[in-house]
Amino acid sequence: MPFVTTNGIQLSYQRAGSGDPVLLIMGSGAAGHVWTMHQTPALHAAGYETIVFDNRGIAPSSAPPGDYTLADLVADTQGLIKALGIGPCRVVGTSMGAMIAQELALESPELVRSAVLIATRSRSDAARRALSRADRELRESGVELPAKYEAMRTVLEMLSPSTLNDDETASSWLEVFELTGAVGRGSKGQLGVDTIGDRRAALRRVAVPCRAIAFADDLVCPPHLVAEVADAIPDCDLVEIPGCGHLGNLERPDAVNSAIIEFLDKN
């Protein structure tokens, strides 16, 4: 994969397809190529070029020591767009990537044509703050959980009951997570990224077209927190997709792809 040097680090990226560019920003702990399982093929078929990349902390991009902030990741993404000369471009982000995208739309509207914010939030409520603190304390303790336990916890946290209650499908997910490591835990440096306070007032200044996508069974960014983002951003519409959890782009890719492309085609 090629690299761009920006904001004092190197970011690995991949371009594919042809047409207007769409930059896809991945969430915590996951590589950019996760988008290529379902989203980039659909975008290519719809006539778009896609750019996926690995956020700082995810190999082969740089992983500088210390905690990262949301501002670090926003600056990284700004630099990537400028280095590739693709702005203003359409942006799609999920989870932490959606938080990056909404801050990017706020700070640099000249770089963002429109934004799709998947499984996002503008603040952490009590339950989500407790989860973040627990994850941080676990990592800082140095305790290594058995792979089978970590896989099971991830499946319970990230997927929907409809997936968990299907024996064959649940078994497949458990096998994947056990073999590849849990999704969504983030690199050590990314642990503090989503502690951004309450951004609802700031998001009222976003001036580019946005769509927020919520997943009905999401425990990490539940629909009521996604709805707060849609309410804060002027003229941001909200789509809620049933039967999926935080990894809805992998659980129900066809529905997610349709919601992305329908919006991008209009914006």
C-alpha positions as a Markdown table, in Angstrom:
| # | Residue | x | y | z |
|---|---|---|---|---|
| 1 | Met | 0.0 | 0.0 | 0.0 |
| 2 | Pro | 1.2 | 3.5 | -0.7 |
| 3 | Phe | 1.7 | 6.1 | 2.1 |
| 4 | Val | 1.1 | 9.8 | 2.6 |
| 5 | Thr | 3.2 | 11.7 | 5.1 |
| 6 | Thr | 1.0 | 14.2 | 7.0 |
| 7 | Asn | 0.8 | 15.7 | 10.5 |
| 8 | Gly | 4.2 | 14.2 | 11.4 |
| 9 | Ile | 3.2 | 10.6 | 10.6 |
| 10 | Gln | 2.7 | 8.2 | 7.7 |
| 11 | Leu | -0.7 | 6.9 | 6.7 |
| 12 | Ser | -1.2 | 3.9 | 4.5 |
| 13 | Tyr | -4.0 | 4.2 | 2.0 |
| 14 | Gln | -5.6 | 2.4 | -1.0 |
| 15 | Arg | -7.5 | 3.9 | -3.9 |
| 16 | Ala | -9.7 | 1.9 | -6.2 |
| 17 | Gly | -12.5 | 2.3 | -8.7 |
| 18 | Ser | -13.3 | 5.4 | -10.8 |
| 19 | Gly | -15.6 | 8.3 | -10.5 |
| 20 | Asp | -16.1 | 11.0 | -7.8 |
| 21 | Pro | -13.9 | 10.1 | -4.7 |
| 22 | Val | -15.4 | 8.8 | -1.5 |
| 23 | Leu | -13.1 | 8.7 | 1.6 |
| 24 | Leu | -14.0 | 6.0 | 4.1 |
| 25 | Ile | -12.9 | 6.4 | 7.7 |
| 26 | Met | -12.7 | 3.3 | 9.9 |
| 27 | Gly | -13.5 | 3.0 | 13.6 |
| 28 | Ser | -11.4 | 2.2 | 16.5 |
| 29 | Gly | -9.1 | -0.8 | 16.4 |
| 30 | Ala | -9.9 | -1.8 | 12.8 |
| 31 | Ala | -8.0 | -1.6 | 9.6 |
| 32 | Gly | -9.2 | 0.4 | 6.6 |
| 33 | His | -9.5 | -2.7 | 4.5 |
| 34 | Val | -12.6 | -3.8 | 6.5 |
| 35 | Trp | -14.5 | -1.4 | 4.2 |
| 36 | Thr | -13.5 | -3.6 | 1.2 |
| 37 | Met | -15.5 | -6.6 | 2.4 |
| 38 | His | -18.8 | -5.0 | 1.5 |
| 39 | Gln | -18.8 | -1.2 | 1.1 |
| 40 | Thr | -16.2 | -0.4 | -1.5 |
| 41 | Pro | -17.5 | -3.0 | -4.1 |
| 42 | Ala | -21.0 | -1.4 | -3.8 |
| 43 | Leu | -19.6 | 2.1 | -4.2 |
| 44 | His | -17.5 | 1.0 | -7.2 |
| 45 | Ala | -20.6 | -0.5 | -8.8 |
| 46 | Ala | -22.4 | 2.8 | -8.1 |
| 47 | Gly | -19.7 | 4.7 | -10.0 |
| 48 | Tyr | -17.5 | 6.1 | -7.3 |
| 49 | Glu | -13.8 | 5.9 | -6.6 |
| 50 | Thr | -13.0 | 4.9 | -3.0 |
| 51 | Ile | -10.1 | 5.7 | -0.7 |
| 52 | Val | -9.6 | 3.7 | 2.4 |
| 53 | Phe | -6.8 | 4.2 | 4.9 |
| 54 | Asp | -5.4 | 3.0 | 8.3 |
| 55 | Asn | -5.8 | 5.5 | 11.1 |
| 56 | Arg | -2.7 | 6.2 | 13.2 |
| 57 | Gly | -2.1 | 3.3 | 15.5 |
| 58 | Ile | -3.2 | 0.7 | 12.9 |
| 59 | Ala | -0.3 | -1.0 | 11.0 |
| 60 | Pro | 1.1 | -0.3 | 8.5 |
| 61 | Ser | 0.3 | 3.4 | 9.4 |
| 62 | Ser | 2.5 | 5.0 | 12.0 |
| 63 | Ala | 1.8 | 4.2 | 15.7 |
| 64 | Pro | 3.4 | 7.0 | 17.7 |
| 65 | Pro | 3.6 | 6.5 | 21.5 |
| 66 | Gly | 1.1 | 8.0 | 23.9 |
| 67 | Asp | -2.6 | 8.7 | 23.8 |
| 68 | Tyr | -4.2 | 10.0 | 20.7 |
| 69 | Thr | -6.9 | 12.7 | 20.6 |
| 70 | Leu | -9.8 | 13.1 | 18.2 |
| 71 | Ala | -8.0 | 16.3 | 17.0 |
| 72 | Asp | -5.0 | 14.2 | 16.1 |
| 73 | Leu | -7.1 | 12.0 | 13.9 |
| 74 | Val | -9.0 | 14.9 | 12.3 |
| 75 | Ala | -5.7 | 16.6 | 11.4 |
| 76 | Asp | -4.4 | 13.3 | 9.9 |
| 77 | Thr | -7.5 | 13.0 | 7.8 |
| 78 | Gln | -7.3 | 16.7 | 6.7 |
| 79 | Gly | -3.7 | 16.1 | 5.6 |
| 80 | Leu | -4.6 | 13.0 | 3.7 |
| 81 | Ile | -7.4 | 14.7 | 1.7 |
| 82 | Lys | -5.0 | 17.6 | 0.9 |
| 83 | Ala | -2.1 | 15.3 | 0.0 |
| 84 | Leu | -4.3 | 13.3 | -2.4 |
| 85 | Gly | -5.9 | 16.4 | -3.9 |
| 86 | Ile | -9.4 | 14.9 | -3.5 |
| 87 | Gly | -11.2 | 17.7 | -1.7 |
| 88 | Pro | -14.0 | 18.5 | -1.4 |
| 89 | Cys | -14.9 | 14.9 | -1.3 |
| 90 | Arg | -17.7 | 12.7 | 0.0 |
| 91 | Val | -16.8 | 11.2 | 3.4 |
| 92 | Val | -18.2 | 8.1 | 5.1 |
| 93 | Gly | -17.2 | 7.2 | 8.6 |
| 94 | Thr | -18.2 | 4.6 | 11.1 |
| 95 | Ser | -18.0 | 4.8 | 14.9 |
| 96 | Met | -14.8 | 6.7 | 15.8 |
| 97 | Gly | -14.5 | 7.3 | 12.0 |
| 98 | Ala | -17.8 | 9.0 | 12.0 |
| 99 | Met | -16.7 | 11.2 | 14.9 |
| 100 | Ile | -13.7 | 12.1 | 12.8 |
| 101 | Ala | -15.9 | 12.8 | 9.9 |
| 102 | Gln | -18.3 | 15.1 | 11.8 |
| 103 | Glu | -15.4 | 17.1 | 13.2 |
| 104 | Leu | -13.9 | 17.3 | 9.7 |
| 105 | Ala | -17.1 | 18.6 | 8.3 |
| 106 | Leu | -17.3 | 21.2 | 11.1 |
| 107 | Glu | -13.7 | 22.4 | 10.9 |
| 108 | Ser | -12.9 | 22.0 | 7.1 |
| 109 | Pro | -16.1 | 22.3 | 5.0 |
| 110 | Glu | -13.9 | 23.2 | 2.0 |
| 111 | Leu | -12.6 | 19.6 | 2.2 |
| 112 | Val | -16.0 | 17.8 | 2.6 |
| 113 | Arg | -18.7 | 17.7 | 0.0 |
| 114 | Ser | -21.1 | 15.6 | 2.2 |
| 115 | Ala | -20.8 | 13.1 | 5.0 |
| 116 | Val | -22.4 | 9.9 | 6.1 |
| 117 | Leu | -22.1 | 9.3 | 9.8 |
| 118 | Ile | -22.5 | 5.6 | 10.7 |
| 119 | Ala | -23.0 | 4.6 | 14.4 |
| 120 | Thr | -21.8 | 7.9 | 15.6 |
| 121 | Arg | -22.4 | 10.0 | 18.7 |
| 122 | Ser | -21.7 | 13.6 | 19.9 |
| 123 | Arg | -21.2 | 12.6 | 23.6 |
| 124 | Ser | -20.8 | 9.6 | 25.9 |
| 125 | Asp | -23.7 | 8.9 | 28.3 |
| 126 | Ala | -23.1 | 7.2 | 31.6 |
| 127 | Ala | -23.1 | 3.6 | 30.3 |
| 128 | Arg | -20.7 | 4.4 | 27.5 |
| 129 | Arg | -18.4 | 6.3 | 29.8 |
| 130 | Ala | -18.3 | 3.4 | 32.1 |
| 131 | Leu | -17.5 | 1.0 | 29.3 |
| 132 | Ser | -14.6 | 3.2 | 28.1 |
| 133 | Arg | -13.2 | 3.5 | 31.6 |
| 134 | Ala | -13.4 | -0.3 | 32.1 |
| 135 | Asp | -11.7 | -0.9 | 28.8 |
| 136 | Arg | -8.9 | 1.5 | 29.6 |
| 137 | Glu | -8.4 | 0.1 | 33.1 |
| 138 | Leu | -8.2 | -3.5 | 31.7 |
| 139 | Arg | -5.6 | -2.5 | 29.2 |
| 140 | Glu | -3.5 | -0.5 | 31.7 |
| 141 | Ser | -3.6 | -3.5 | 34.1 |
| 142 | Gly | -1.7 | -5.6 | 31.7 |
| 143 | Val | -4.1 | -8.5 | 32.0 |
| 144 | Glu | -4.4 | -10.5 | 28.8 |
| 145 | Leu | -7.9 | -12.1 | 28.4 |
| 146 | Pro | -8.1 | -15.5 | 26.8 |
| 147 | Ala | -8.9 | -15.3 | 23.1 |
| 148 | Lys | -12.1 | -17.2 | 23.5 |
| 149 | Tyr | -13.4 | -14.9 | 26.2 |
| 150 | Glu | -12.4 | -11.8 | 24.3 |
| 151 | Ala | -14.1 | -13.1 | 21.2 |
| 152 | Met | -17.3 | -13.9 | 23.1 |
| 153 | Arg | -17.4 | -10.5 | 24.8 |
| 154 | Thr | -16.9 | -8.8 | 21.5 |
| 155 | Val | -19.7 | -10.7 | 19.8 |
| 156 | Leu | -22.1 | -9.8 | 22.7 |
| 157 | Glu | -21.1 | -6.2 | 22.5 |
| 158 | Met | -20.9 | -5.6 | 18.8 |
| 159 | Leu | -23.6 | -7.8 | 17.2 |
| 160 | Ser | -27.4 | -8.0 | 17.3 |
| 161 | Pro | -29.5 | -10.6 | 19.1 |
| 162 | Ser | -30.8 | -11.9 | 15.7 |
| 163 | Thr | -27.2 | -12.8 | 14.8 |
| 164 | Leu | -26.4 | -14.2 | 18.2 |
| 165 | Asn | -29.5 | -16.4 | 18.2 |
| 166 | Asp | -28.5 | -18.0 | 14.9 |
| 167 | Asp | -26.2 | -20.9 | 15.8 |
| 168 | Glu | -24.4 | -21.1 | 12.5 |
| 169 | Thr | -23.9 | -17.4 | 12.1 |
| 170 | Ala | -22.9 | -16.8 | 15.7 |
| 171 | Ser | -20.3 | -19.6 | 15.5 |
| 172 | Ser | -18.8 | -18.1 | 12.3 |
| 173 | Trp | -18.4 | -14.7 | 14.0 |
| 174 | Leu | -16.9 | -16.3 | 17.1 |
| 175 | Glu | -14.4 | -18.1 | 15.0 |
| 176 | Val | -13.4 | -15.0 | 13.1 |
| 177 | Phe | -12.9 | -12.9 | 16.2 |
| 178 | Glu | -11.0 | -15.6 | 18.0 |
| 179 | Leu | -8.6 | -16.0 | 15.0 |
| 180 | Thr | -8.1 | -12.4 | 14.2 |
| 181 | Gly | -8.5 | -10.7 | 17.6 |
| 182 | Ala | -11.4 | -8.7 | 18.9 |
| 183 | Val | -12.7 | -5.8 | 16.8 |
| 184 | Gly | -13.4 | -2.5 | 18.3 |
| 185 | Arg | -11.0 | -2.4 | 21.3 |
| 186 | Gly | -8.6 | 0.0 | 19.5 |
| 187 | Ser | -4.9 | 0.3 | 19.7 |
| 188 | Lys | -3.5 | 1.5 | 23.0 |
| 189 | Gly | -3.1 | 5.1 | 21.7 |
| 190 | Gln | -6.8 | 5.2 | 20.5 |
| 191 | Leu | -8.3 | 4.5 | 23.9 |
| 192 | Gly | -9.0 | 8.1 | 24.8 |
| 193 | Val | -10.1 | 9.2 | 21.4 |
| 194 | Asp | -13.9 | 9.2 | 22.0 |
| 195 | Thr | -13.7 | 11.2 | 25.3 |
| 196 | Ile | -14.7 | 14.4 | 23.5 |
| 197 | Gly | -17.2 | 15.9 | 25.9 |
| 198 | Asp | -20.5 | 17.1 | 24.5 |
| 199 | Arg | -20.3 | 18.3 | 20.9 |
| 200 | Arg | -23.9 | 19.0 | 20.3 |
| 201 | Ala | -23.7 | 22.7 | 20.4 |
| 202 | Ala | -20.6 | 22.8 | 18.1 |
| 203 | Leu | -22.3 | 20.5 | 15.6 |
| 204 | Arg | -25.0 | 23.0 | 15.0 |
| 205 | Arg | -22.4 | 24.9 | 12.9 |
| 206 | Val | -21.9 | 22.1 | 10.4 |
| 207 | Ala | -22.9 | 23.4 | 7.0 |
| 208 | Val | -22.4 | 20.4 | 4.7 |
| 209 | Pro | -25.1 | 17.8 | 3.9 |
| 210 | Cys | -25.0 | 14.9 | 6.4 |
| 211 | Arg | -26.8 | 11.6 | 7.0 |
| 212 | Ala | -26.6 | 9.8 | 10.3 |
| 213 | Ile | -27.2 | 6.0 | 10.2 |
| 214 | Ala | -28.1 | 4.2 | 13.4 |
| 215 | Phe | -28.3 | 0.5 | 14.1 |
| 216 | Ala | -31.3 | -0.6 | 16.2 |
| 217 | Asp | -29.3 | -3.0 | 18.5 |
| 218 | Asp | -26.1 | -1.0 | 18.8 |
| 219 | Leu | -24.8 | -1.0 | 22.4 |
| 220 | Val | -21.8 | 1.2 | 21.7 |
| 221 | Cys | -23.5 | 4.0 | 19.8 |
| 222 | Pro | -27.2 | 3.4 | 20.5 |
| 223 | Pro | -29.8 | 5.0 | 18.3 |
| 224 | His | -30.7 | 7.7 | 20.9 |
| 225 | Leu | -27.1 | 9.0 | 20.7 |
| 226 | Val | -27.0 | 8.8 | 16.9 |
| 227 | Ala | -30.3 | 10.7 | 16.9 |
| 228 | Glu | -28.7 | 13.5 | 19.0 |
| 229 | Val | -26.1 | 14.0 | 16.2 |
| 230 | Ala | -28.8 | 14.2 | 13.6 |
| 231 | Asp | -30.8 | 16.7 | 15.7 |
| 232 | Ala | -27.7 | 18.9 | 16.2 |
| 233 | Ile | -26.5 | 19.1 | 12.6 |
| 234 | Pro | -28.8 | 21.3 | 10.5 |
| 235 | Asp | -30.8 | 19.4 | 7.9 |
| 236 | Cys | -29.1 | 16.1 | 8.8 |
| 237 | Asp | -31.4 | 13.2 | 8.2 |
| 238 | Leu | -31.5 | 9.9 | 10.2 |
| 239 | Val | -31.8 | 6.4 | 9.0 |
| 240 | Glu | -32.2 | 3.5 | 11.5 |
| 241 | Ile | -31.5 | 0.0 | 10.3 |
| 242 | Pro | -33.1 | -2.9 | 12.3 |
| 243 | Gly | -31.6 | -6.2 | 13.1 |
| 244 | Cys | -27.9 | -5.2 | 13.6 |
| 245 | Gly | -25.5 | -4.0 | 16.3 |
| 246 | His | -22.5 | -1.8 | 16.2 |
| 247 | Leu | -21.0 | -3.7 | 13.3 |
| 248 | Gly | -24.1 | -3.1 | 11.1 |
| 249 | Asn | -22.0 | -2.4 | 8.0 |
| 250 | Leu | -20.9 | -6.1 | 8.3 |
| 251 | Glu | -24.1 | -7.6 | 9.7 |
| 252 | Arg | -26.5 | -5.9 | 7.2 |
| 253 | Pro | -24.3 | -4.6 | 4.4 |
| 254 | Asp | -26.9 | -4.4 | 1.7 |
| 255 | Ala | -29.1 | -2.1 | 3.8 |
| 256 | Val | -26.2 | 0.0 | 4.9 |
| 257 | Asn | -24.8 | 0.3 | 1.3 |
| 258 | Ser | -28.2 | 1.3 | 0.0 |
| 259 | Ala | -28.5 | 4.1 | 2.7 |
| 260 | Ile | -25.0 | 5.3 | 1.9 |
| 261 | Ile | -25.3 | 5.4 | -1.9 |
| 262 | Glu | -28.8 | 6.8 | -1.9 |
| 263 | Phe | -27.6 | 9.8 | 0.1 |
| 264 | Leu | -24.3 | 10.2 | -1.8 |
| 265 | Asp | -26.1 | 10.2 | -5.2 |
| 266 | Lys | -28.1 | 13.2 | -4.1 |
| 267 | Asn | -25.2 | 15.0 | -2.3 |
